[in-house]
Amino acid sequence: MLTLSFNTIPELARVLSMLGNEQRLAILGSVSGDAKYAREIAEELGISRPLVNIYLKQLEKLGLVEATSRTSEEPPYLRRYYRAVPFELVVNTETIEKLRRE
């Protein structure tokens, strides 16, 4: 399990901001079981495919989703499938105070 960590208050704020978006959380929930490609996620959640792609790239950059490429017998023949990485986030006043002092 991935434990999200941060070294500064701005880093913590960035993680919280990323997770504070309902659509990003819905995407994480969608790919927490089975791996899916962007069009599947977009249709399931009613979010535009370009926006799903943007959010998936952001979540991948944070390490919250992993992507693999697979071939398909129908177009598009190469698809990127995304799966959520199990993670844990612990934020408490001690953590915030420690970051503030550093």
C-alpha positions as CSV (number, residue, x, y, z in Angstrom):
1,M,0.0,0.0,0.0
2,L,1.3,3.4,-0.9
3,T,1.6,5.9,1.9
4,L,1.3,9.4,0.6
5,S,3.9,11.7,2.0
6,F,4.8,15.3,1.7
7,N,7.7,17.5,2.9
8,T,6.1,20.9,2.8
9,I,2.7,22.5,3.4
10,P,2.4,23.4,-0.3
11,E,2.9,19.7,-1.2
12,L,0.3,18.7,1.3
13,A,-2.1,21.3,-0.1
14,R,-1.5,20.0,-3.6
15,V,-2.4,16.4,-2.6
16,L,-5.5,17.6,-0.7
17,S,-6.6,19.7,-3.6
18,M,-6.2,16.8,-6.0
19,L,-8.3,14.6,-3.7
20,G,-10.8,17.4,-2.9
21,N,-12.2,17.2,-6.4
22,E,-15.4,15.1,-6.7
23,Q,-14.7,14.0,-10.3
24,R,-11.1,12.9,-9.5
25,L,-12.5,10.9,-6.5
26,A,-15.2,9.3,-8.8
27,I,-12.5,8.3,-11.3
28,L,-10.4,6.8,-8.5
29,G,-13.5,4.9,-7.3
30,S,-14.2,3.7,-10.9
31,V,-10.7,2.2,-11.3
32,S,-10.3,0.9,-7.8
33,G,-11.6,-2.5,-8.8
34,D,-11.1,-3.3,-12.5
35,A,-8.7,-1.5,-14.8
36,K,-10.5,0.7,-17.3
37,Y,-9.6,2.9,-20.2
38,A,-10.6,6.6,-20.5
39,R,-13.6,6.2,-22.7
40,E,-15.1,3.5,-20.3
41,I,-14.6,5.8,-17.4
42,A,-16.0,8.8,-19.2
43,E,-19.2,7.0,-20.2
44,E,-19.7,5.4,-16.8
45,L,-19.3,8.8,-14.9
46,G,-20.8,11.1,-17.5
47,I,-17.5,13.2,-17.7
48,S,-16.0,14.3,-21.0
49,R,-13.2,12.0,-22.2
50,P,-10.6,14.8,-22.5
51,L,-11.3,15.8,-18.9
52,V,-11.0,12.2,-17.8
53,N,-7.6,12.0,-19.6
54,I,-6.4,15.1,-17.9
55,Y,-7.4,13.9,-14.4
56,L,-5.9,10.4,-15.1
57,K,-2.6,12.0,-16.0
58,Q,-2.6,14.1,-12.8
59,L,-3.5,11.1,-10.7
60,E,-0.8,9.0,-12.4
61,K,1.8,11.7,-11.7
62,L,0.9,11.6,-8.0
63,G,1.2,7.8,-8.1
64,L,-2.4,7.2,-7.3
65,V,-3.2,5.3,-10.5
66,E,-1.0,3.0,-12.7
67,A,-1.4,2.7,-16.5
68,T,-0.8,-0.3,-18.8
69,S,-1.2,-0.4,-22.5
70,R,-3.2,-3.3,-24.1
71,T,-4.1,-4.2,-27.6
72,S,-7.7,-4.5,-28.7
73,E,-9.3,-6.2,-31.7
74,E,-11.4,-3.1,-32.4
75,P,-10.4,0.6,-32.7
76,P,-8.6,2.1,-31.0
77,Y,-6.3,-0.9,-31.2
78,L,-4.0,0.3,-28.5
79,R,-5.6,1.4,-25.2
80,R,-4.2,2.6,-21.9
81,Y,-5.9,1.0,-19.0
82,Y,-5.8,2.6,-15.6
83,R,-6.1,1.0,-12.1
84,A,-6.0,2.7,-8.8
85,V,-3.0,2.1,-6.5
86,P,-4.1,1.4,-2.9
87,F,-3.0,4.3,-0.8
88,E,-3.2,5.7,2.6
89,L,-3.2,9.4,3.6
90,V,-2.8,10.4,7.2
91,V,-3.1,14.1,8.0
92,N,-3.4,15.4,11.6
93,T,-2.4,18.5,13.5
94,E,1.0,16.9,14.4
95,T,1.8,16.5,10.7
96,I,0.8,20.0,9.9
97,E,2.7,21.5,12.8
98,K,5.8,19.5,11.8
99,L,5.6,20.7,8.2
100,R,5.1,24.3,9.4
101,R,8.3,24.2,11.5
102,E,10.4,22.7,8.7
